[in-house]
Amino acid sequence: MAKKFRVAICGGGISGLTLAVALSKYPDIQVDVYEATGQFKEIGAGVMIYARTWEILSLLGMAQDFSRIAHAPPDGSLGIGFDYRRSDKPEVGSRFYLFQMPYGCIRFHRAHFLDALVAHLPAGIAHFGKRLTSYTYIPVAQRREPQIFLQFADGSAATCDLLVGCDGIKSVIRKQLLEDHVYKQGGDPRLLEHIEPIWSGMVAYRGLIPVERLKEADGTEHRTIRSPMMYCGKSKHIVSYSISAGSIVNVVAMETNLQLYGAPWKGPWVTECSPSEIQECFKGWEPEVQEMLGCLDRATKWAIHELKPLPFYTKDRVVLVGDAAHGMTPHQGAGAGQAIEDAYILAEVLGHPNTTLASLPKALVTYERVRLPMANHVLQGSKQSGDMYEFNGPLEDNLVPLGLQIGHQWDWLWTSTPQTERNRAFELLTQQKASL
Ligand SMILES: Cc1cc2nc3c(=O)[nH]c(=O)nc-3n(C[C@H](O)[C@H](O)[C@H](O)COP(=O)(O)OP(=O)(O)OC[C@H]3O[C@@H](n4cnc5c(N)ncnc54)[C@H](O)[C@@H]3O)c2cc1C
């Protein structure tokens, strides 16, 4: 079949792979995925999604595969989002809020999540060892059609009609898009503040625990095996939940120094660390926290960064998706879910019959109009959530109203569905066609 345009996806993480799978429905779009490393790879940790993201995985025909690798097959019934406890005292802590929602939070091992996407990727479209260093937009005046010239670190090159930046929070595509806009098109120099990720003042310790270690010989088991937990305390909190059919518990323990927000992070973002460092950090917390952290035998330490919310996600024929567009703190467990929503809406917009090579820039603006307000809202909300979990928000540790406010942080989950968002994008595309 003749191709209406060629799409280059730079980055083969959750956003790039979801986009490639979603675009594979459209045989008239050529897709190439350029991944910097030698293989598609995710870290050894958990990831959670909600009903909205599950709807997209289902629409893309992947529900069965993802059911098999989830903590349990999702059935839509009411489930626990998080069980919030005050835990920063040596005595037994107590619940201050139980957040429940249809489907609860659906949890996976990241490596399994990525493998399930890769299994749906059409053959022959992935190119490894292709680290994009720069791109050149060759305008229409010099050629019959404009196209984009891609330059990779290994000296090779490629061309495309549309470049999608799925290259993560340190995106080189975001950097060039903003620099070109400021230096070549006279854009507002303040846009350059959106290039470098901002250190949130927080570090996250991440580890996995085989579930057997959290069970006693008499049959009693740790609370987190059954329930996703949020252990809260002053300037620290711990998220823990089971993954991989309930065989592993994922632990993310966080510590924040608010004064360091925006300070430069020196050194690598991710390092190995000893479990004793984490245990020391949470010394004096309630017994079930000590018990859980005592079961860790390996961990990594992450410097948590976020982006200053971008005012646009696209220029000409270049567009940003996932963390490249809205890298956020992990406090609503939503970065990957938002990346998947981006990928779904962008694929639907590109695949729409009204979208042609000539109308690509306008189609990309449609994607931006639908996705940017929600993704930036979640980015900003995530930071506020982290403050609330650590009693650093306006309500401090006023636990009853704090619990209610924590519940409201999830309101965006229910304001629309991916399908209503897609319909809105289609309406915009139809209006655009009518105005031509
Ligand atoms: C502690 C923590 C917990 C989290 N928990 C959750 C959660 O529970 N739920 C959730 O929804 N989100 C969560 N997130 C966020 C989520 O992990 C990210 O939002 C998501 O993985 C982003 O996917 P991505 O594909 O956009 O970027 P990435 O995963 O960063 O992928 C980028 C890809 O691009 C490649 N690449 C980079 N540069 C180039 C280049 N120049 N050329 C070619 N390829 C390139 C990289 O090698 C990589 O494969 C969490 C994040 C953290 C830090």
The ligand as an ORCA input file, in Angstrom:
! r2SCAN-3c Opt
* xyz 0 1
  C      10.498      6.130     40.800
  C       9.565      6.200     39.621
  C       8.369      5.497     39.659
  C       7.461      5.592     38.610
  N       6.287      4.897     38.681
  C       5.378      5.039     37.707
  C       4.132      4.345     37.772
  O       3.881      3.566     38.696
  N       3.217      4.555     36.809
  C       3.467      5.404     35.751
  O       2.570      5.581     34.903
  N       4.651      6.040     35.629
  C       5.604      5.877     36.571
  N       6.807      6.516     36.458
  C       7.074      7.327     35.258
  C       7.394      6.446     34.034
  O       8.442      5.558     34.352
  C       7.807      7.288     32.851
  O       6.894      8.354     32.690
  C       7.842      6.476     31.561
  O       8.674      5.361     31.692
  C       8.322      7.349     30.407
  O       8.430      6.592     29.247
  P       9.084      7.229     27.939
  O       9.038      6.163     26.900
  O       8.463      8.533     27.627
  O      10.591      7.557     28.349
  P      11.787      6.572     28.744
  O      11.301      5.418     29.509
  O      12.834      7.423     29.354
  O      12.303      6.009     27.344
  C      13.096      6.781     26.490
  C      13.750      5.870     25.471
  O      14.426      6.674     24.498
  C      15.752      6.216     24.315
  N      16.541      7.393     23.949
  C      16.958      8.404     24.758
  N      17.612      9.327     24.033
  C      17.595      8.904     22.752
  C      18.122      9.430     21.510
  N      18.788     10.596     21.494
  N      17.928      8.744     20.353
  C      17.242      7.560     20.366
  N      16.737      7.007     21.509
  C      16.912      7.674     22.669
  C      16.141      5.602     25.664
  O      17.193      4.690     25.539
  C      14.819      4.945     26.077
  O      14.682      3.663     25.539
  C       7.749      6.421     37.484
  C       8.970      7.090     37.420
  C       9.867      6.986     38.478
  C      11.182      7.735     38.389
*
